[in-house]
Amino acid sequence: MPDASTESPFDLTGRVALVTGAGRGIGRAIAVGLAAAGADVAVSARSADQLDEVCDEVQAFGRRALALPADLTDLDALAGVFASVDAEFSQLDILFNNAGTGFRKPLLEITPADWDQVADLNLRSLFFACQHGIRLMEPRGYGRIVNTASLTSFLGFAQVSVYGATKGGVAQLTKALAVEFAQSGITINAIAPGYVFTELTRPRFEDPVTRDWLMSRIPQGRHGDPVDMAGTAVFLASEAAAYLTGVVVPVDGGWLAA
């Protein structure tokens, strides 16, 4: 149940969040959104410079920030990120697994190295991040884990078979862990962004034919922006979502409804 002493069920004051893939795009917007809602925020990604900029934005809300540059496909480095959060804050309430990558390539041209590049970050690293997060959350009887899924968790798209396979795995892992830890006080959900304009998707939007096709598929008639993901992220991280677990929430401008 929501804490009666909390003025708003969406208030994250006193909570500590870790956001991976937070250097830019969706992860950055979510980290800042969580800070705006009151959370202290640790951020992790490869680029130290980008993380320092995100920390500046978090601190502008009067919140504590911690930059943890790391290659999250390195499982020792991943474990170190969680150890650093525990050492600095002595708690972890919110884990947002956003780190991910992808590429477009015909199936018959995909190599084992291509598979490993995407699967190691999108699914393997995310799986063990959930494990580390739950180990910190379970003794306190409270936690919110939110994973980044995708429209490809629901739909098939040509030439993104590896990405789609990993994001389908993210959706199923979210459901499985939600059931496994349903009575622990930890909720585990995911957001499935639609087409959001980021550095990763920029080439799609810069191609006129592809852009026109994408716009024709989105009922709202516009692409998403990273900040469009932040509100749902804050909701899923808050007491307002206490009875919501195992759900993959599309934030897609109506794509899946059309």
N, C-alpha and C positions, 0 to 999 in steps of 0.2 A: 504494500500500500504506500502511496505517497506520504512523505514525512509531513506531519501536520504543522511543523515549525517552519516549513518552507513556504515562502510567500507565493511562489508560483511553481507548479509541477515541472515547468520548463527551466527553472533556475538551476544552474550547475555550480553554484558557489560551493566551494569546499571539495569539489571533485577534481581528480587528476586524470588527464587524458594523454594517450600516446597515439599519434597519427603517423602512419608510415606513408612513404611516397608523398611527403608534405612539402617538397621544395617548390612546387608549382602546380598550376591547374587545380583539379578537384581537391586534392589533398591539402593544398595551401588554403583554399577557400574554407574547407571544413575546419582546419586548425584555427583559423581566425574566427569562424562562427562559434566554435566551442568556447573560445576565450571571451567573445562578446556576451555569451550566455553565463559566464562566470567561472569557467574551468581554468585551472592551471594546465599548461600544455607542453608536453615533450614532443619533438618532431624529429623524424628520421628520414633520410634519403642519402643518395650518394654525394650531392653537392653541398659542401659546407657553406659556401657563399649564399646560396639560396636559402638555406636553413637559417642563417643569421638574419636575413631580411624578414623571414616569417616570424622569428622570435621578436624582432622589433615591433611588428604589428601586434603580436600577442601582448607584449609588455605595455603597449599603448593603451590597453584596456585595464591596466593595473594588475595584470596576472603574471604569475611566474612562468618562465619559459626555459626550456632546455633543448639545445641542439645536439643531436646525436648522429653525426654523419657515419654511414656504414653501407657496405654492400650486403643487402639483406638476403642474398642468395648464399652467402657464407654463413652457415648455421652457427658457427662460433661467434661471429660478429653479431648475429641476430640475438643470441643469448646474452651477449654483452650489453645490447641496447636495453633489454628488460632489467638486467642487473643494475644498470645505471639509473633507470627510472626508480627502482626500488630503493637504491642508496640515496637518491636525491629527495624523493618525496615520501618514502615509506608507505606508499600505497599506489594502487592503480585501479581506477574505477571504470575507465572508458578506454577501449582499444578500438581504433578505427584502422582496419587493414586496407589501405588504399594502394600500396605499391603494386605496380603492374606494368606490363609491356606487351607489345604485339607487333605484327607485321602482316602485310598482304602478300600471299605467294600461292601459286597453284599447288595442289596436293602432290602432284608427281615430281615437283622440284624441291620438296621439303626434305632436309637432311636431319639426322639425329641431333646435330648441333643446334639446328633451328628449334627443334622440339625442346631441347634442354633449356635453351635461352628463355623461352616463354614459360614453360611449365615450372622451372625451378623458382621463378619469382612469383608467378601468378597463383600457383597452387601449393607447391612444396613449402616455400617460405611462409605463406599464409597459414598453412596447417600448423607448422611449428610455432608461429606467432600466437595462434589461438592457444596452443598448449602452454606456452610460457605465460600468457595473459591469465588463463584460468588458474594456473598454479598460484598466482599472486592474488587473484580475486576470491577464490573459493574459501580460504580460511576466514575471510571477512564477511562472507555470506552476501556479497553484492558485486555486481559487475554488469557492464554493458559492452558487448562486442558487436561491431558493425563491420561487415565485409563489403567490398565493392564487387558486385557482380556486373551484369551487362545485358543489353538486349539479346546478345548471343547466348545468354543462359536460357532463353526462351525460343529463339528463332535461328534458323540456319542462314548464313550469309556466305557467298562464294569467296574463296581464297583467304578465308580467315579460320580455317579448320582447327589449327592448333590453339589459337586464341579462344575460339568457341568451345573447344573441349575443356580448356582450363576454367572458363567462366561457368560452364555447366557444372563442373566439379565444385566450384565455389558455392553455387546455389545448393547443391546436394549436401556438401559439407556443412553449410549453415543450418540446414534442416536437421541433419543427424546430430550435430553437437547441441542444438537447441533442445532436442528431446533428451539427450543424455544428461544434460545439466539443468533440466527444467525445474527441479526442486532445490537447486543450489542458491537461488537468488541472482543467478546470472542469466541474462537474456542474450540471445544470439540471433541477429537479423542481418539483412543485407539490403543495399540499395542497388538498383540496376539503372544506371544513367542511360538516357537516350543519347542521341548525337550531340555531344557537348564540344564546343570549340576550344580545343587545347592544342598544344604543340604536337601531340600525337595524332590528332585528327585534322590538323591544318591542311595537309595535302588534299584531303577529301573535299574540303570546302573551297579550296583554291581552284579545283577543276570545275568549270562551269556546268558540264553535263551532270557530273555526280552531285554537285550542289543543288541543281534544279530538281533532280530526282529525290534527294533527301528532303528538300523543302516540301515536295508534293506528298511525302509520306507522313509529315508531321502535322496533325490537325491544328496546332497552335500557329503554324506557319513561320516558325523561327527555330533556329538551333538553340540548344541550351547553353548557358554560361556556367562556369564553375560555381558561382555564388548560388545558382539555382539548386544545387545539391545541399547547401549548408542547412537550410531549414529542416529538411527531412533528417539530416544527420543529428541535429540538435534534439529533435523530437525522439529519435530512437535511442539517444544517449541519456535521456531524461527519465524522471519518475513518471511522466505522462505516458510513457510506453511500457510501464511495468508489467502489463498483462499481454504484451505482444512479443512473441518469440517464434523463431523458425519461419519468418516471413521474408520474402524477397520483394521489396517495394520498387516498382518501376517509377522513375522520375524522368519522363520521356516526352512530355508535351502532348501526350495522347496517342503515341505511335501504336502501342499494343491494343488500344481500344478501337482503332480504325479498321 
